[in-house]
Amino acid sequence: MRSTHNVGSLFRTAEGLGIDKLFLTGYTPYPKTIADTRLPHIANKLDSQIQKTSLNAQHSLDWQYQESVKDVIASLRKAGVKIVALEQTDTAVALHRYQTQGDIAIILGTEVTGLPKEILQLTDEQIIIPMFGKKESFNVVQAAAMAMYQLRFY
């Protein structure tokens, strides 16, 4: 996810739905941290842009930035968390039909190319949000919001 506005919106949505933790990886912009290693003007600019849509949700939601999504997946799996990709695949289960028990982590990809095959291979399952219009995908945060809501309450 490259957009600071999407990141801020994801923070706000996840916080509002009571999600336990948000992991940001790779080139995803992230809020300023106490021990931030980025140049101060860059960290401040990104933080300000994220805050615009997060409305400070980054201060009340547990989150972590980690460069490697593979490392995050390995750590979560070791903790007994099921890894579920929100992605269009041949084996994906429709979100409204997906049943789960226990802790899960939803892995999101980019809006244009989705998740790389190497990351999809690390997931336990995939879920998809059926589309009824002419477009082939939702905005990544809207898709995440639908999935988090459905999995939280149903």
N, C-alpha and C positions, 0 to 999 in steps of 0.2 A: 504494500500500500504506500503510495508516494504522497498522497494528499494529506496535508496537515488538517484540513477540514474534515476529511473522512476519519482520521485518527481521533480528533476531538469528539466527533459524533459517536464513534465506537466506544470511547471512554464513557460518555454520558449515557448511552444505551445500556452498556454492561453494568454500570453502577446502578442505574435505575431498576434493572432486573435482578440485582443482588448476585451477580456473578462473582465468584470467589477471587479470581485473579485473571489479569490480562497480560499476555506475553507479546511483546513486539520484537520482531527479528529483522535481520538483513538491513535493507536500505529504508525501512519504515522510519519516518521521523518520530521522535519521542520527546516527552517533556524534559525540561531541565532537571538535572539531579544534583545533589550536594557535591559529589565527587566527579562532576561532568568533565570528560576529557576533550570535548569538542571546543573549538574556538568560542570564547564567550559571546561574541556578537551573533554567531550562528545558533548557539544553544538558546540565547535570549529570543531571537527572531522566531525560531521554531516553537518555543514554549508559548510565546504570545499568540501565534497563529492557532496552535492546538487549543489554548485556553478559550479562544473566541467561540468555539463550538462546544467545548467540553463543559464550560461554565464551572470550572474548578473540580470536575469529577475526578481528575487525576490525583487530587489530594485526598479523596475519600475511598478510592478503589485501590486495592493491592495490585501493583503492576511491576513488570520487570522488562528491561531491554536486554536481549542476548543476541549476539551476532548470528549464531547458527540455529536455525530451526531444527536441524537434526539433533543438536544437543538438547534442545527443549523437549523434543519428542522422546528421546532416550530417558531423560530425567523423569518425565511424567509417566512413562511406561513402567519404569522401575518403581514408582510410587503406586502402581496399580491402577492408573488412569487409562481408560479406553481412548484411543486416538481416532477421531471421526473427521473425515474431510467433508467439507461442504463443496461438492464438486460434481460436475456432470460426467459420469462414467457409465459404462454399460452395466455395472453391478450396483449402482447407487439405488438406495431405497428412497421412495418418496417421503419427504419430511413428515407428512401427516400420517404415514403408516409406520414410521420408525419407532421402535420400542427399545428402551434401554434401562438398565439397572446399574446403579453405582455411579462413580464419578466418570465424566467424559471431558475431553478437550476437543473443541471444534477448531479445526485448522482451516484458515481462509487463504485463498490465493489472490492473484492479481485480477483485476476486472477484465483485462484483455486476454491474457493467456492462461489464467487459472493456476492450478498447482502443477509444478513440474512432475514428470513421471517418477523420478527418483524419490520425491517426497510422498507421492500417492502410494508408492510401494511400502512405505513405512506406516501407513495407516491401517487400522483394524477394519474399518468400514467406511463407506461413503454414503452421504445423504444428498438428495437433490430437491430443489423446490420446483415443482411442476410449473411450466410457463403456458399461458393460454393466449397471449398476444403474439405479435409478430417479432418481438425482440427475443434474443436467445439467452439473456441473463439480466439479473437485477444489479443495481449498484451494490458493491460489496458490503456496505454497512446496512443497507436495507435487508439484504439477504441474511446477514448475521443477526439482525434484530428479529427477523421472522424465526430463524432457527433457535435462537436463545429463548425466545418467548415460548415457542412450541415445546421445546425440551424441558423448560423450567416448569411449565404448568400442565402438560398433558402426557 
